[in-house]
Amino acid sequence: MGFRMALVHSRTDRCVDRSGAVAHNEGLGANWKPRRAFWADRAANESALRTNLLSLQTTRTRHVGNDPNVERYDPDLWTDEFAFLSQSGQGDIQSDLFYDYRANVDAYPKWQAWLREKQPRLLVIWGKYDLSFDLGEPERYRQDVPKAEVHVLDAGHFALDTAADEIAAFGARLCTAIRLARSHGDPQ
């Protein structure tokens, strides 16, 4: 959603915070294989997608990934999410959302072009134990925006699960840098 807004309201005085989100096709990890098959033939692959997306194990994996320090995570994170996903109608909603996600993949080249053209302040926060997306994605952002601030943390897909204070500090530093730059006449 952030890139869609940036393209519509493109201004050079914006910063972009990317946490566990891709803008490059190569950034979609192995978990996306059944999702890509689903996009190609929804009817034939809907059942596999739902298994891949909505099970308790997959929900847990979204949070923990392959982090060797599982004790750092509150199990309520994935059990609460799984309870939500198990509610009546959620399977259809999630299936529709993931089917629509293919529009994001189609938009990746536009997002990359915007990044390369506008060179926004870019904060990229990535969990190195995230199995949803490829660990090379943070550097792909840096290829588009060489001055990007990139941090790969000891975290899963939802880095805030275990690194909230660290992420808050990165955000605070970025906001301070923006205020300082603006006070000196730099719109970025």
C-alpha positions in Angstrom: 0.0 0.0 0.0 2.9 2.4 0.8 4.3 2.2 -2.7 0.9 2.7 -4.3 0.4 5.9 -2.2 3.9 7.0 -3.0 3.3 6.7 -6.8 0.1 8.7 -6.6 1.4 11.4 -4.2 5.0 11.4 -5.3 6.9 14.0 -3.4 10.6 14.2 -2.7 10.2 15.0 1.0 9.0 11.5 1.8 10.7 8.7 3.5 9.9 5.0 3.1 10.0 2.4 5.8 10.2 -1.2 4.4 9.9 -3.9 7.0 9.5 -7.4 5.7 8.0 -6.3 2.3 9.4 -6.9 -1.1 9.6 -4.8 -4.3 11.6 -7.3 -6.4 10.3 -10.5 -7.9 13.5 -12.3 -6.7 12.5 -11.3 -3.1 9.7 -13.8 -3.0 11.0 -16.9 -1.2 10.3 -20.6 -1.6 7.0 -20.3 0.3 5.7 -18.4 -2.7 5.9 -21.4 -5.1 2.4 -22.6 -4.2 1.2 -19.0 -4.3 2.5 -18.5 -7.8 0.8 -21.7 -8.9 -2.4 -20.4 -7.3 -2.1 -17.2 -9.4 -1.6 -19.2 -12.6 -4.6 -21.5 -11.9 -6.8 -20.5 -9.0 -9.3 -23.3 -9.2 -6.7 -26.1 -9.4 -4.5 -24.7 -6.6 -6.8 -23.1 -4.1 -6.7 -26.0 -1.7 -2.9 -26.1 -1.7 -2.8 -22.4 -1.1 -5.1 -22.6 1.9 -3.0 -25.4 3.4 0.2 -23.4 2.7 -1.3 -20.2 4.2 -3.8 -21.0 6.9 -2.5 -23.9 9.0 -1.3 -23.4 12.5 2.2 -24.5 11.5 2.4 -22.0 8.7 1.1 -19.3 11.0 3.8 -20.1 13.5 6.4 -20.1 10.8 5.4 -16.7 9.7 6.4 -15.3 13.1 9.3 -17.6 14.0 10.8 -18.5 10.6 13.9 -20.5 11.3 15.0 -18.6 14.3 17.0 -20.9 16.6 15.8 -18.9 19.7 12.1 -19.7 19.6 11.8 -18.9 23.3 12.0 -15.2 22.4 8.5 -15.4 20.9 5.2 -15.2 22.7 3.2 -18.2 21.4 0.1 -16.0 21.6 1.4 -14.2 18.5 0.6 -17.2 16.2 -2.1 -18.8 18.2 -4.1 -15.6 18.2 -3.5 -15.1 14.5 -4.5 -18.7 13.8 -7.7 -18.2 15.8 -8.5 -15.2 13.7 -7.7 -17.0 10.5 -9.9 -19.9 11.6 -13.0 -17.7 11.9 -15.9 -18.3 9.5 -15.2 -16.6 6.1 -11.5 -15.9 6.8 -10.3 -18.6 4.4 -12.2 -16.9 1.5 -11.0 -13.5 2.5 -7.3 -14.6 2.8 -7.6 -16.5 -0.5 -8.9 -13.4 -2.2 -6.2 -11.2 -0.7 -3.4 -13.6 -1.9 -4.9 -13.9 -5.3 -4.9 -10.1 -5.6 -1.3 -10.0 -4.4 -0.2 -10.8 -7.9 -1.0 -7.2 -8.8 1.8 -6.2 -6.4 4.2 -8.4 -8.3 3.1 -6.8 -11.6 3.8 -3.4 -10.0 7.3 -4.2 -8.8 9.0 -2.6 -11.8 7.1 0.7 -11.2 8.0 0.7 -7.6 11.7 0.1 -8.4 11.6 2.9 -11.0 10.1 5.2 -8.4 12.8 4.3 -5.9 15.6 4.9 -8.4 14.1 8.2 -9.6 13.1 9.7 -6.3 15.9 8.4 -4.1 13.7 8.8 -0.9 15.1 8.3 2.5 14.7 4.6 2.9 14.8 2.6 6.1 14.8 -1.2 5.4 14.3 -3.5 8.4 14.5 -7.2 7.8 14.3 -10.3 9.9 17.1 -12.7 8.9 14.9 -15.7 10.0 12.0 -14.7 7.7 11.2 -17.6 5.4 8.5 -15.7 3.5 10.9 -13.5 1.7 14.5 -13.9 0.4 17.3 -12.6 2.6 18.8 -10.9 -0.5 15.9 -8.4 -0.7 17.3 -5.7 1.6 20.4 -5.4 -0.6 18.1 -5.2 -3.7 16.6 -2.1 -2.1 20.1 -0.7 -1.6 20.7 -1.2 -5.4 17.7 1.0 -6.1 18.5 3.5 -3.3 22.3 3.4 -2.6 21.9 5.6 0.5 19.2 3.3 2.0 19.7 2.5 5.7 19.5 -1.3 5.9 19.3 -3.4 9.1 19.0 -7.2 9.1 17.9 -8.2 12.6 17.8 -11.4 14.6 14.1 -11.7 13.9 11.4 -13.4 11.9 9.0 -12.0 9.3 7.4 -9.8 11.9 10.5 -8.2 13.3 8.5 -6.2 15.9 7.8 -9.5 17.6 11.3 -9.6 19.0 13.0 -6.3 18.1 10.5 -3.6 18.9 12.9 -1.4 20.9 15.7 -1.7 18.2 13.2 -0.8 15.4 11.8 2.1 17.4 15.3 3.5 17.8 16.0 3.2 14.0 12.7 5.0 13.3 13.5 7.7 15.9 17.0 8.3 14.4 15.4 8.6 10.9 12.8 11.1 12.0 15.6 13.1 13.8 17.7 13.1 10.6 14.7 14.3 8.5 13.9 17.1 10.9 17.5 18.2 10.9 17.8 18.1 7.1 14.6 20.1 6.8 15.8 22.7 9.2 18.8 23.2 6.9 16.6 23.5 3.8 16.9 20.0 2.5 13.4 18.7 1.6 14.6 15.1 2.2 
